[in-house]
Amino acid sequence: MDLLLHICCAPCSVACVKTLREEGTEPVGFWYNPNIHPFTEYRSRRNCLREYAQGIGLEDWMVPASTYWLMDGNVPVGQGNLRHRLTEKLRDAGGHIGYAVDGTKWGRGYGKALLGLMIQEARRMGITEELLVTVHPDNTASRKVAEANGGELRRETAERVYYWFS
């Protein structure tokens, strides 16, 4: 079994990776840490993590990504992540776009709007390949959001449903 593991830096991930592997789970590292300043510190941590990941056999998982917030006036109601390219692991779990809407705001069209805007932003950025969004099979609302935005259901497993956007 694979698990997407958020990694803030190399030292913080050592024990997690070791424990997960001992339990039979292969972690897929996801490094997202935009609030490290100055940039020289950001670059230093990123490079250290790359070196560490190569040394312990983690897949090439560091992909460029952008984060966006959906606002209703001055209130954040949703957040989306756009990965600029996919690795094989991201093709299996994660896809190009991940998003979440504040649970108190569900059922108001924010998910549909956010995914639609994320697709538009991917195209604006020049990402021309088909976009992938993965959804848990029991998440009926997210399935409807994907379909409302033109997602084509191409594959379904017990763990995930795969929607592609042309």
Phi and psi in radians as a Rosetta constraint file:
Dihedral C 1 N 2 CA 2 C 2 CIRCULARHARMONIC -1.805 0.35
Dihedral N 2 CA 2 C 2 N 3 CIRCULARHARMONIC 2.682 0.35
Dihedral C 2 N 3 CA 3 C 3 CIRCULARHARMONIC -2.437 0.35
Dihedral N 3 CA 3 C 3 N 4 CIRCULARHARMONIC 2.279 0.35
Dihedral C 3 N 4 CA 4 C 4 CIRCULARHARMONIC -1.388 0.35
Dihedral N 4 CA 4 C 4 N 5 CIRCULARHARMONIC 2.058 0.35
Dihedral C 4 N 5 CA 5 C 5 CIRCULARHARMONIC -1.987 0.35
Dihedral N 5 CA 5 C 5 N 6 CIRCULARHARMONIC 2.067 0.35
Dihedral C 5 N 6 CA 6 C 6 CIRCULARHARMONIC -1.265 0.35
Dihedral N 6 CA 6 C 6 N 7 CIRCULARHARMONIC 2.226 0.35
Dihedral C 6 N 7 CA 7 C 7 CIRCULARHARMONIC -2.079 0.35
Dihedral N 7 CA 7 C 7 N 8 CIRCULARHARMONIC 2.102 0.35
Dihedral C 7 N 8 CA 8 C 8 CIRCULARHARMONIC -1.496 0.35
Dihedral N 8 CA 8 C 8 N 9 CIRCULARHARMONIC -0.552 0.35
Dihedral C 8 N 9 CA 9 C 9 CIRCULARHARMONIC -2.884 0.35
Dihedral N 9 CA 9 C 9 N 10 CIRCULARHARMONIC 2.882 0.35
Dihedral C 9 N 10 CA 10 C 10 CIRCULARHARMONIC -1.031 0.35
Dihedral N 10 CA 10 C 10 N 11 CIRCULARHARMONIC -0.901 0.35
Dihedral C 10 N 11 CA 11 C 11 CIRCULARHARMONIC -1.013 0.35
Dihedral N 11 CA 11 C 11 N 12 CIRCULARHARMONIC -0.631 0.35
Dihedral C 11 N 12 CA 12 C 12 CIRCULARHARMONIC -1.224 0.35
Dihedral N 12 CA 12 C 12 N 13 CIRCULARHARMONIC -0.403 0.35
Dihedral C 12 N 13 CA 13 C 13 CIRCULARHARMONIC -1.615 0.35
Dihedral N 13 CA 13 C 13 N 14 CIRCULARHARMONIC -0.259 0.35
Dihedral C 13 N 14 CA 14 C 14 CIRCULARHARMONIC -0.953 0.35
Dihedral N 14 CA 14 C 14 N 15 CIRCULARHARMONIC -0.952 0.35
Dihedral C 14 N 15 CA 15 C 15 CIRCULARHARMONIC -1.151 0.35
Dihedral N 15 CA 15 C 15 N 16 CIRCULARHARMONIC -0.676 0.35
Dihedral C 15 N 16 CA 16 C 16 CIRCULARHARMONIC -1.099 0.35
Dihedral N 16 CA 16 C 16 N 17 CIRCULARHARMONIC -0.854 0.35
Dihedral C 16 N 17 CA 17 C 17 CIRCULARHARMONIC -1.066 0.35
Dihedral N 17 CA 17 C 17 N 18 CIRCULARHARMONIC -0.791 0.35
Dihedral C 17 N 18 CA 18 C 18 CIRCULARHARMONIC -1.044 0.35
Dihedral N 18 CA 18 C 18 N 19 CIRCULARHARMONIC -0.849 0.35
Dihedral C 18 N 19 CA 19 C 19 CIRCULARHARMONIC -1.127 0.35
Dihedral N 19 CA 19 C 19 N 20 CIRCULARHARMONIC -0.793 0.35
Dihedral C 19 N 20 CA 20 C 20 CIRCULARHARMONIC -1.036 0.35
Dihedral N 20 CA 20 C 20 N 21 CIRCULARHARMONIC -0.787 0.35
Dihedral C 20 N 21 CA 21 C 21 CIRCULARHARMONIC -1.132 0.35
Dihedral N 21 CA 21 C 21 N 22 CIRCULARHARMONIC -0.675 0.35
Dihedral C 21 N 22 CA 22 C 22 CIRCULARHARMONIC -1.089 0.35
Dihedral N 22 CA 22 C 22 N 23 CIRCULARHARMONIC -0.509 0.35
Dihedral C 22 N 23 CA 23 C 23 CIRCULARHARMONIC -1.567 0.35
Dihedral N 23 CA 23 C 23 N 24 CIRCULARHARMONIC 0.066 0.35
Dihedral C 23 N 24 CA 24 C 24 CIRCULARHARMONIC 1.528 0.35
Dihedral N 24 CA 24 C 24 N 25 CIRCULARHARMONIC 0.264 0.35
Dihedral C 24 N 25 CA 25 C 25 CIRCULARHARMONIC -1.923 0.35
Dihedral N 25 CA 25 C 25 N 26 CIRCULARHARMONIC 2.262 0.35
Dihedral C 25 N 26 CA 26 C 26 CIRCULARHARMONIC -1.673 0.35
Dihedral N 26 CA 26 C 26 N 27 CIRCULARHARMONIC 1.982 0.35
Dihedral C 26 N 27 CA 27 C 27 CIRCULARHARMONIC -1.318 0.35
Dihedral N 27 CA 27 C 27 N 28 CIRCULARHARMONIC 2.503 0.35
Dihedral C 27 N 28 CA 28 C 28 CIRCULARHARMONIC -1.921 0.35
Dihedral N 28 CA 28 C 28 N 29 CIRCULARHARMONIC 1.998 0.35
Dihedral C 28 N 29 CA 29 C 29 CIRCULARHARMONIC -1.326 0.35
Dihedral N 29 CA 29 C 29 N 30 CIRCULARHARMONIC 2.394 0.35
Dihedral C 29 N 30 CA 30 C 30 CIRCULARHARMONIC -2.213 0.35
Dihedral N 30 CA 30 C 30 N 31 CIRCULARHARMONIC 1.961 0.35
Dihedral C 30 N 31 CA 31 C 31 CIRCULARHARMONIC -1.811 0.35
Dihedral N 31 CA 31 C 31 N 32 CIRCULARHARMONIC 2.073 0.35
Dihedral C 31 N 32 CA 32 C 32 CIRCULARHARMONIC -2.486 0.35
Dihedral N 32 CA 32 C 32 N 33 CIRCULARHARMONIC 1.989 0.35
Dihedral C 32 N 33 CA 33 C 33 CIRCULARHARMONIC -2.668 0.35
Dihedral N 33 CA 33 C 33 N 34 CIRCULARHARMONIC 1.213 0.35
Dihedral C 33 N 34 CA 34 C 34 CIRCULARHARMONIC -1.330 0.35
Dihedral N 34 CA 34 C 34 N 35 CIRCULARHARMONIC -0.179 0.35
Dihedral C 34 N 35 CA 35 C 35 CIRCULARHARMONIC -1.738 0.35
Dihedral N 35 CA 35 C 35 N 36 CIRCULARHARMONIC 0.405 0.35
Dihedral C 35 N 36 CA 36 C 36 CIRCULARHARMONIC -1.569 0.35
Dihedral N 36 CA 36 C 36 N 37 CIRCULARHARMONIC 2.147 0.35
Dihedral C 36 N 37 CA 37 C 37 CIRCULARHARMONIC -2.322 0.35
Dihedral N 37 CA 37 C 37 N 38 CIRCULARHARMONIC 2.612 0.35
Dihedral C 37 N 38 CA 38 C 38 CIRCULARHARMONIC -1.287 0.35
Dihedral N 38 CA 38 C 38 N 39 CIRCULARHARMONIC 3.092 0.35
Dihedral C 38 N 39 CA 39 C 39 CIRCULARHARMONIC -1.017 0.35
Dihedral N 39 CA 39 C 39 N 40 CIRCULARHARMONIC -0.575 0.35
Dihedral C 39 N 40 CA 40 C 40 CIRCULARHARMONIC -1.076 0.35
Dihedral N 40 CA 40 C 40 N 41 CIRCULARHARMONIC -0.636 0.35
Dihedral C 40 N 41 CA 41 C 41 CIRCULARHARMONIC -1.216 0.35
Dihedral N 41 CA 41 C 41 N 42 CIRCULARHARMONIC -0.727 0.35
Dihedral C 41 N 42 CA 42 C 42 CIRCULARHARMONIC -0.983 0.35
Dihedral N 42 CA 42 C 42 N 43 CIRCULARHARMONIC -0.890 0.35
Dihedral C 42 N 43 CA 43 C 43 CIRCULARHARMONIC -1.095 0.35
Dihedral N 43 CA 43 C 43 N 44 CIRCULARHARMONIC -0.698 0.35
Dihedral C 43 N 44 CA 44 C 44 CIRCULARHARMONIC -1.087 0.35
Dihedral N 44 CA 44 C 44 N 45 CIRCULARHARMONIC -0.801 0.35
Dihedral C 44 N 45 CA 45 C 45 CIRCULARHARMONIC -1.156 0.35
Dihedral N 45 CA 45 C 45 N 46 CIRCULARHARMONIC -0.724 0.35
Dihedral C 45 N 46 CA 46 C 46 CIRCULARHARMONIC -1.061 0.35
Dihedral N 46 CA 46 C 46 N 47 CIRCULARHARMONIC -0.830 0.35
Dihedral C 46 N 47 CA 47 C 47 CIRCULARHARMONIC -1.140 0.35
Dihedral N 47 CA 47 C 47 N 48 CIRCULARHARMONIC -0.687 0.35
Dihedral C 47 N 48 CA 48 C 48 CIRCULARHARMONIC -1.064 0.35
Dihedral N 48 CA 48 C 48 N 49 CIRCULARHARMONIC -0.753 0.35
Dihedral C 48 N 49 CA 49 C 49 CIRCULARHARMONIC -1.169 0.35
Dihedral N 49 CA 49 C 49 N 50 CIRCULARHARMONIC -0.697 0.35
Dihedral C 49 N 50 CA 50 C 50 CIRCULARHARMONIC -1.021 0.35
Dihedral N 50 CA 50 C 50 N 51 CIRCULARHARMONIC -0.813 0.35
Dihedral C 50 N 51 CA 51 C 51 CIRCULARHARMONIC -1.093 0.35
Dihedral N 51 CA 51 C 51 N 52 CIRCULARHARMONIC -0.790 0.35
Dihedral C 51 N 52 CA 52 C 52 CIRCULARHARMONIC -1.058 0.35
Dihedral N 52 CA 52 C 52 N 53 CIRCULARHARMONIC -0.826 0.35
Dihedral C 52 N 53 CA 53 C 53 CIRCULARHARMONIC -1.054 0.35
Dihedral N 53 CA 53 C 53 N 54 CIRCULARHARMONIC -0.748 0.35
Dihedral C 53 N 54 CA 54 C 54 CIRCULARHARMONIC -1.130 0.35
Dihedral N 54 CA 54 C 54 N 55 CIRCULARHARMONIC -0.644 0.35
Dihedral C 54 N 55 CA 55 C 55 CIRCULARHARMONIC -1.208 0.35
Dihedral N 55 CA 55 C 55 N 56 CIRCULARHARMONIC -0.456 0.35
Dihedral C 55 N 56 CA 56 C 56 CIRCULARHARMONIC -1.894 0.35
Dihedral N 56 CA 56 C 56 N 57 CIRCULARHARMONIC 0.112 0.35
Dihedral C 56 N 57 CA 57 C 57 CIRCULARHARMONIC 1.405 0.35
Dihedral N 57 CA 57 C 57 N 58 CIRCULARHARMONIC 0.439 0.35
Dihedral C 57 N 58 CA 58 C 58 CIRCULARHARMONIC -1.304 0.35
Dihedral N 58 CA 58 C 58 N 59 CIRCULARHARMONIC 2.517 0.35
Dihedral C 58 N 59 CA 59 C 59 CIRCULARHARMONIC -1.042 0.35
Dihedral N 59 CA 59 C 59 N 60 CIRCULARHARMONIC 2.797 0.35
Dihedral C 59 N 60 CA 60 C 60 CIRCULARHARMONIC -1.212 0.35
Dihedral N 60 CA 60 C 60 N 61 CIRCULARHARMONIC 1.548 0.35
Dihedral C 60 N 61 CA 61 C 61 CIRCULARHARMONIC -1.854 0.35
Dihedral N 61 CA 61 C 61 N 62 CIRCULARHARMONIC -0.148 0.35
Dihedral C 61 N 62 CA 62 C 62 CIRCULARHARMONIC -1.415 0.35
Dihedral N 62 CA 62 C 62 N 63 CIRCULARHARMONIC 1.822 0.35
Dihedral C 62 N 63 CA 63 C 63 CIRCULARHARMONIC -2.036 0.35
Dihedral N 63 CA 63 C 63 N 64 CIRCULARHARMONIC 2.592 0.35
Dihedral C 63 N 64 CA 64 C 64 CIRCULARHARMONIC -1.073 0.35
Dihedral N 64 CA 64 C 64 N 65 CIRCULARHARMONIC 2.447 0.35
Dihedral C 64 N 65 CA 65 C 65 CIRCULARHARMONIC -2.567 0.35
Dihedral N 65 CA 65 C 65 N 66 CIRCULARHARMONIC 2.697 0.35
Dihedral C 65 N 66 CA 66 C 66 CIRCULARHARMONIC -2.231 0.35
Dihedral N 66 CA 66 C 66 N 67 CIRCULARHARMONIC 2.532 0.35
Dihedral C 66 N 67 CA 67 C 67 CIRCULARHARMONIC -2.020 0.35
Dihedral N 67 CA 67 C 67 N 68 CIRCULARHARMONIC 2.433 0.35
Dihedral C 67 N 68 CA 68 C 68 CIRCULARHARMONIC -2.301 0.35
Dihedral N 68 CA 68 C 68 N 69 CIRCULARHARMONIC 2.654 0.35
Dihedral C 68 N 69 CA 69 C 69 CIRCULARHARMONIC -2.062 0.35
Dihedral N 69 CA 69 C 69 N 70 CIRCULARHARMONIC 2.382 0.35
Dihedral C 69 N 70 CA 70 C 70 CIRCULARHARMONIC -1.697 0.35
Dihedral N 70 CA 70 C 70 N 71 CIRCULARHARMONIC 2.162 0.35
Dihedral C 70 N 71 CA 71 C 71 CIRCULARHARMONIC -1.978 0.35
Dihedral N 71 CA 71 C 71 N 72 CIRCULARHARMONIC 2.533 0.35
Dihedral C 71 N 72 CA 72 C 72 CIRCULARHARMONIC -2.035 0.35
Dihedral N 72 CA 72 C 72 N 73 CIRCULARHARMONIC 1.685 0.35
Dihedral C 72 N 73 CA 73 C 73 CIRCULARHARMONIC 1.205 0.35
Dihedral N 73 CA 73 C 73 N 74 CIRCULARHARMONIC -2.141 0.35
Dihedral C 73 N 74 CA 74 C 74 CIRCULARHARMONIC -1.738 0.35
Dihedral N 74 CA 74 C 74 N 75 CIRCULARHARMONIC 0.187 0.35
Dihedral C 74 N 75 CA 75 C 75 CIRCULARHARMONIC -1.861 0.35
Dihedral N 75 CA 75 C 75 N 76 CIRCULARHARMONIC 2.136 0.35
Dihedral C 75 N 76 CA 76 C 76 CIRCULARHARMONIC -1.269 0.35
Dihedral N 76 CA 76 C 76 N 77 CIRCULARHARMONIC 2.233 0.35
Dihedral C 76 N 77 CA 77 C 77 CIRCULARHARMONIC -2.037 0.35
Dihedral N 77 CA 77 C 77 N 78 CIRCULARHARMONIC -0.211 0.35
Dihedral C 77 N 78 CA 78 C 78 CIRCULARHARMONIC -2.833 0.35
Dihedral N 78 CA 78 C 78 N 79 CIRCULARHARMONIC 2.809 0.35
Dihedral C 78 N 79 CA 79 C 79 CIRCULARHARMONIC -2.449 0.35
Dihedral N 79 CA 79 C 79 N 80 CIRCULARHARMONIC 2.423 0.35
Dihedral C 79 N 80 CA 80 C 80 CIRCULARHARMONIC -2.309 0.35
Dihedral N 80 CA 80 C 80 N 81 CIRCULARHARMONIC 2.557 0.35
Dihedral C 80 N 81 CA 81 C 81 CIRCULARHARMONIC -2.049 0.35
Dihedral N 81 CA 81 C 81 N 82 CIRCULARHARMONIC 2.299 0.35
Dihedral C 81 N 82 CA 82 C 82 CIRCULARHARMONIC -2.056 0.35
Dihedral N 82 CA 82 C 82 N 83 CIRCULARHARMONIC 1.940 0.35
Dihedral C 82 N 83 CA 83 C 83 CIRCULARHARMONIC -1.529 0.35
Dihedral N 83 CA 83 C 83 N 84 CIRCULARHARMONIC 2.237 0.35
Dihedral C 83 N 84 CA 84 C 84 CIRCULARHARMONIC -1.305 0.35
Dihedral N 84 CA 84 C 84 N 85 CIRCULARHARMONIC -0.332 0.35
Dihedral C 84 N 85 CA 85 C 85 CIRCULARHARMONIC -2.681 0.35
Dihedral N 85 CA 85 C 85 N 86 CIRCULARHARMONIC 2.932 0.35
Dihedral C 85 N 86 CA 86 C 86 CIRCULARHARMONIC -1.998 0.35
Dihedral N 86 CA 86 C 86 N 87 CIRCULARHARMONIC 2.537 0.35
Dihedral C 86 N 87 CA 87 C 87 CIRCULARHARMONIC -1.687 0.35
Dihedral N 87 CA 87 C 87 N 88 CIRCULARHARMONIC 3.030 0.35
Dihedral C 87 N 88 CA 88 C 88 CIRCULARHARMONIC -1.059 0.35
Dihedral N 88 CA 88 C 88 N 89 CIRCULARHARMONIC -0.688 0.35
Dihedral C 88 N 89 CA 89 C 89 CIRCULARHARMONIC -1.116 0.35
Dihedral N 89 CA 89 C 89 N 90 CIRCULARHARMONIC -0.718 0.35
Dihedral C 89 N 90 CA 90 C 90 CIRCULARHARMONIC -1.219 0.35
Dihedral N 90 CA 90 C 90 N 91 CIRCULARHARMONIC -0.453 0.35
Dihedral C 90 N 91 CA 91 C 91 CIRCULARHARMONIC -1.160 0.35
Dihedral N 91 CA 91 C 91 N 92 CIRCULARHARMONIC -0.522 0.35
Dihedral C 91 N 92 CA 92 C 92 CIRCULARHARMONIC -1.489 0.35
Dihedral N 92 CA 92 C 92 N 93 CIRCULARHARMONIC -0.690 0.35
Dihedral C 92 N 93 CA 93 C 93 CIRCULARHARMONIC -2.545 0.35
Dihedral N 93 CA 93 C 93 N 94 CIRCULARHARMONIC 2.077 0.35
Dihedral C 93 N 94 CA 94 C 94 CIRCULARHARMONIC 2.106 0.35
Dihedral N 94 CA 94 C 94 N 95 CIRCULARHARMONIC -0.953 0.35
Dihedral C 94 N 95 CA 95 C 95 CIRCULARHARMONIC 1.211 0.35
Dihedral N 95 CA 95 C 95 N 96 CIRCULARHARMONIC -2.905 0.35
Dihedral C 95 N 96 CA 96 C 96 CIRCULARHARMONIC -1.348 0.35
Dihedral N 96 CA 96 C 96 N 97 CIRCULARHARMONIC -0.651 0.35
Dihedral C 96 N 97 CA 97 C 97 CIRCULARHARMONIC -2.179 0.35
Dihedral N 97 CA 97 C 97 N 98 CIRCULARHARMONIC 2.280 0.35
Dihedral C 97 N 98 CA 98 C 98 CIRCULARHARMONIC -2.198 0.35
Dihedral N 98 CA 98 C 98 N 99 CIRCULARHARMONIC 2.482 0.35
Dihedral C 98 N 99 CA 99 C 99 CIRCULARHARMONIC -2.602 0.35
Dihedral N 99 CA 99 C 99 N 100 CIRCULARHARMONIC 2.799 0.35
Dihedral C 99 N 100 CA 100 C 100 CIRCULARHARMONIC -2.574 0.35
Dihedral N 100 CA 100 C 100 N 101 CIRCULARHARMONIC 2.525 0.35
Dihedral C 100 N 101 CA 101 C 101 CIRCULARHARMONIC -2.065 0.35
Dihedral N 101 CA 101 C 101 N 102 CIRCULARHARMONIC 2.440 0.35
Dihedral C 101 N 102 CA 102 C 102 CIRCULARHARMONIC -0.870 0.35
Dihedral N 102 CA 102 C 102 N 103 CIRCULARHARMONIC 2.197 0.35
Dihedral C 102 N 103 CA 103 C 103 CIRCULARHARMONIC -0.982 0.35
Dihedral N 103 CA 103 C 103 N 104 CIRCULARHARMONIC -0.477 0.35
Dihedral C 103 N 104 CA 104 C 104 CIRCULARHARMONIC -1.349 0.35
Dihedral N 104 CA 104 C 104 N 105 CIRCULARHARMONIC -0.114 0.35
Dihedral C 104 N 105 CA 105 C 105 CIRCULARHARMONIC -1.950 0.35
Dihedral N 105 CA 105 C 105 N 106 CIRCULARHARMONIC 0.089 0.35
Dihedral C 105 N 106 CA 106 C 106 CIRCULARHARMONIC -1.055 0.35
Dihedral N 106 CA 106 C 106 N 107 CIRCULARHARMONIC 2.623 0.35
Dihedral C 106 N 107 CA 107 C 107 CIRCULARHARMONIC 1.401 0.35
Dihedral N 107 CA 107 C 107 N 108 CIRCULARHARMONIC 0.213 0.35
Dihedral C 107 N 108 CA 108 C 108 CIRCULARHARMONIC -1.999 0.35
Dihedral N 108 CA 108 C 108 N 109 CIRCULARHARMONIC 0.156 0.35
Dihedral C 108 N 109 CA 109 C 109 CIRCULARHARMONIC 1.571 0.35
Dihedral N 109 CA 109 C 109 N 110 CIRCULARHARMONIC 0.025 0.35
Dihedral C 109 N 110 CA 110 C 110 CIRCULARHARMONIC -1.184 0.35
Dihedral N 110 CA 110 C 110 N 111 CIRCULARHARMONIC -0.684 0.35
Dihedral C 110 N 111 CA 111 C 111 CIRCULARHARMONIC -1.068 0.35
Dihedral N 111 CA 111 C 111 N 112 CIRCULARHARMONIC -0.815 0.35
Dihedral C 111 N 112 CA 112 C 112 CIRCULARHARMONIC -1.051 0.35
Dihedral N 112 CA 112 C 112 N 113 CIRCULARHARMONIC -0.809 0.35
Dihedral C 112 N 113 CA 113 C 113 CIRCULARHARMONIC -1.098 0.35
Dihedral N 113 CA 113 C 113 N 114 CIRCULARHARMONIC -0.780 0.35
Dihedral C 113 N 114 CA 114 C 114 CIRCULARHARMONIC -1.127 0.35
Dihedral N 114 CA 114 C 114 N 115 CIRCULARHARMONIC -0.833 0.35
Dihedral C 114 N 115 CA 115 C 115 CIRCULARHARMONIC -1.091 0.35
Dihedral N 115 CA 115 C 115 N 116 CIRCULARHARMONIC -0.732 0.35
Dihedral C 115 N 116 CA 116 C 116 CIRCULARHARMONIC -1.034 0.35
Dihedral N 116 CA 116 C 116 N 117 CIRCULARHARMONIC -0.758 0.35
Dihedral C 116 N 117 CA 117 C 117 CIRCULARHARMONIC -1.162 0.35
Dihedral N 117 CA 117 C 117 N 118 CIRCULARHARMONIC -0.651 0.35
Dihedral C 117 N 118 CA 118 C 118 CIRCULARHARMONIC -1.139 0.35
Dihedral N 118 CA 118 C 118 N 119 CIRCULARHARMONIC -0.689 0.35
Dihedral C 118 N 119 CA 119 C 119 CIRCULARHARMONIC -1.120 0.35
Dihedral N 119 CA 119 C 119 N 120 CIRCULARHARMONIC -0.791 0.35
Dihedral C 119 N 120 CA 120 C 120 CIRCULARHARMONIC -1.038 0.35
Dihedral N 120 CA 120 C 120 N 121 CIRCULARHARMONIC -0.740 0.35
Dihedral C 120 N 121 CA 121 C 121 CIRCULARHARMONIC -1.139 0.35
Dihedral N 121 CA 121 C 121 N 122 CIRCULARHARMONIC -0.696 0.35
Dihedral C 121 N 122 CA 122 C 122 CIRCULARHARMONIC -1.026 0.35
Dihedral N 122 CA 122 C 122 N 123 CIRCULARHARMONIC -0.761 0.35
Dihedral C 122 N 123 CA 123 C 123 CIRCULARHARMONIC -1.181 0.35
Dihedral N 123 CA 123 C 123 N 124 CIRCULARHARMONIC -0.716 0.35
Dihedral C 123 N 124 CA 124 C 124 CIRCULARHARMONIC -1.063 0.35
Dihedral N 124 CA 124 C 124 N 125 CIRCULARHARMONIC -0.621 0.35
Dihedral C 124 N 125 CA 125 C 125 CIRCULARHARMONIC -1.322 0.35
Dihedral N 125 CA 125 C 125 N 126 CIRCULARHARMONIC -0.153 0.35
Dihedral C 125 N 126 CA 126 C 126 CIRCULARHARMONIC 1.653 0.35
Dihedral N 126 CA 126 C 126 N 127 CIRCULARHARMONIC 0.211 0.35
Dihedral C 126 N 127 CA 127 C 127 CIRCULARHARMONIC -1.393 0.35
Dihedral N 127 CA 127 C 127 N 128 CIRCULARHARMONIC 1.796 0.35
Dihedral C 127 N 128 CA 128 C 128 CIRCULARHARMONIC -1.716 0.35
Dihedral N 128 CA 128 C 128 N 129 CIRCULARHARMONIC -0.263 0.35
Dihedral C 128 N 129 CA 129 C 129 CIRCULARHARMONIC -1.179 0.35
Dihedral N 129 CA 129 C 129 N 130 CIRCULARHARMONIC 2.862 0.35
Dihedral C 129 N 130 CA 130 C 130 CIRCULARHARMONIC -1.069 0.35
Dihedral N 130 CA 130 C 130 N 131 CIRCULARHARMONIC 2.493 0.35
Dihedral C 130 N 131 CA 131 C 131 CIRCULARHARMONIC -1.715 0.35
Dihedral N 131 CA 131 C 131 N 132 CIRCULARHARMONIC 2.472 0.35
Dihedral C 131 N 132 CA 132 C 132 CIRCULARHARMONIC -1.974 0.35
Dihedral N 132 CA 132 C 132 N 133 CIRCULARHARMONIC 2.348 0.35
Dihedral C 132 N 133 CA 133 C 133 CIRCULARHARMONIC -2.224 0.35
Dihedral N 133 CA 133 C 133 N 134 CIRCULARHARMONIC 2.247 0.35
Dihedral C 133 N 134 CA 134 C 134 CIRCULARHARMONIC -1.866 0.35
Dihedral N 134 CA 134 C 134 N 135 CIRCULARHARMONIC 2.520 0.35
Dihedral C 134 N 135 CA 135 C 135 CIRCULARHARMONIC -2.367 0.35
Dihedral N 135 CA 135 C 135 N 136 CIRCULARHARMONIC 2.539 0.35
Dihedral C 135 N 136 CA 136 C 136 CIRCULARHARMONIC -1.190 0.35
Dihedral N 136 CA 136 C 136 N 137 CIRCULARHARMONIC 2.367 0.35
Dihedral C 136 N 137 CA 137 C 137 CIRCULARHARMONIC -0.973 0.35
Dihedral N 137 CA 137 C 137 N 138 CIRCULARHARMONIC -0.522 0.35
Dihedral C 137 N 138 CA 138 C 138 CIRCULARHARMONIC -1.491 0.35
Dihedral N 138 CA 138 C 138 N 139 CIRCULARHARMONIC -0.063 0.35
Dihedral C 138 N 139 CA 139 C 139 CIRCULARHARMONIC -1.528 0.35
Dihedral N 139 CA 139 C 139 N 140 CIRCULARHARMONIC 1.409 0.35
Dihedral C 139 N 140 CA 140 C 140 CIRCULARHARMONIC -1.027 0.35
Dihedral N 140 CA 140 C 140 N 141 CIRCULARHARMONIC -0.704 0.35
Dihedral C 140 N 141 CA 141 C 141 CIRCULARHARMONIC -1.098 0.35
Dihedral N 141 CA 141 C 141 N 142 CIRCULARHARMONIC -0.789 0.35
Dihedral C 141 N 142 CA 142 C 142 CIRCULARHARMONIC -1.184 0.35
Dihedral N 142 CA 142 C 142 N 143 CIRCULARHARMONIC -0.577 0.35
Dihedral C 142 N 143 CA 143 C 143 CIRCULARHARMONIC -1.097 0.35
Dihedral N 143 CA 143 C 143 N 144 CIRCULARHARMONIC -0.758 0.35
Dihedral C 143 N 144 CA 144 C 144 CIRCULARHARMONIC -1.127 0.35
Dihedral N 144 CA 144 C 144 N 145 CIRCULARHARMONIC -0.674 0.35
Dihedral C 144 N 145 CA 145 C 145 CIRCULARHARMONIC -1.089 0.35
Dihedral N 145 CA 145 C 145 N 146 CIRCULARHARMONIC -0.809 0.35
Dihedral C 145 N 146 CA 146 C 146 CIRCULARHARMONIC -1.064 0.35
Dihedral N 146 CA 146 C 146 N 147 CIRCULARHARMONIC -0.796 0.35
Dihedral C 146 N 147 CA 147 C 147 CIRCULARHARMONIC -1.172 0.35
Dihedral N 147 CA 147 C 147 N 148 CIRCULARHARMONIC -0.653 0.35
Dihedral C 147 N 148 CA 148 C 148 CIRCULARHARMONIC -1.146 0.35
Dihedral N 148 CA 148 C 148 N 149 CIRCULARHARMONIC -0.425 0.35
Dihedral C 148 N 149 CA 149 C 149 CIRCULARHARMONIC -1.670 0.35
Dihedral N 149 CA 149 C 149 N 150 CIRCULARHARMONIC 0.198 0.35
Dihedral C 149 N 150 CA 150 C 150 CIRCULARHARMONIC 1.575 0.35
Dihedral N 150 CA 150 C 150 N 151 CIRCULARHARMONIC 0.259 0.35
Dihedral C 150 N 151 CA 151 C 151 CIRCULARHARMONIC -1.190 0.35
Dihedral N 151 CA 151 C 151 N 152 CIRCULARHARMONIC 2.399 0.35
Dihedral C 151 N 152 CA 152 C 152 CIRCULARHARMONIC -1.797 0.35
Dihedral N 152 CA 152 C 152 N 153 CIRCULARHARMONIC 2.050 0.35
Dihedral C 152 N 153 CA 153 C 153 CIRCULARHARMONIC -1.258 0.35
Dihedral N 153 CA 153 C 153 N 154 CIRCULARHARMONIC 2.044 0.35
Dihedral C 153 N 154 CA 154 C 154 CIRCULARHARMONIC -2.033 0.35
Dihedral N 154 CA 154 C 154 N 155 CIRCULARHARMONIC -0.308 0.35
Dihedral C 154 N 155 CA 155 C 155 CIRCULARHARMONIC -2.757 0.35
Dihedral N 155 CA 155 C 155 N 156 CIRCULARHARMONIC 2.554 0.35
Dihedral C 155 N 156 CA 156 C 156 CIRCULARHARMONIC -2.499 0.35
Dihedral N 156 CA 156 C 156 N 157 CIRCULARHARMONIC 2.282 0.35
Dihedral C 156 N 157 CA 157 C 157 CIRCULARHARMONIC -2.156 0.35
Dihedral N 157 CA 157 C 157 N 158 CIRCULARHARMONIC 3.134 0.35
Dihedral C 157 N 158 CA 158 C 158 CIRCULARHARMONIC -1.148 0.35
Dihedral N 158 CA 158 C 158 N 159 CIRCULARHARMONIC -0.455 0.35
Dihedral C 158 N 159 CA 159 C 159 CIRCULARHARMONIC -1.689 0.35
Dihedral N 159 CA 159 C 159 N 160 CIRCULARHARMONIC -0.518 0.35
Dihedral C 159 N 160 CA 160 C 160 CIRCULARHARMONIC -2.608 0.35
Dihedral N 160 CA 160 C 160 N 161 CIRCULARHARMONIC 2.690 0.35
Dihedral C 160 N 161 CA 161 C 161 CIRCULARHARMONIC -2.040 0.35
Dihedral N 161 CA 161 C 161 N 162 CIRCULARHARMONIC 2.370 0.35
Dihedral C 161 N 162 CA 162 C 162 CIRCULARHARMONIC -1.938 0.35
Dihedral N 162 CA 162 C 162 N 163 CIRCULARHARMONIC 2.007 0.35
Dihedral C 162 N 163 CA 163 C 163 CIRCULARHARMONIC -1.904 0.35
Dihedral N 163 CA 163 C 163 N 164 CIRCULARHARMONIC 2.295 0.35
Dihedral C 163 N 164 CA 164 C 164 CIRCULARHARMONIC -1.978 0.35
Dihedral N 164 CA 164 C 164 N 165 CIRCULARHARMONIC 2.491 0.35
Dihedral C 164 N 165 CA 165 C 165 CIRCULARHARMONIC -2.140 0.35
Dihedral N 165 CA 165 C 165 N 166 CIRCULARHARMONIC 2.112 0.35
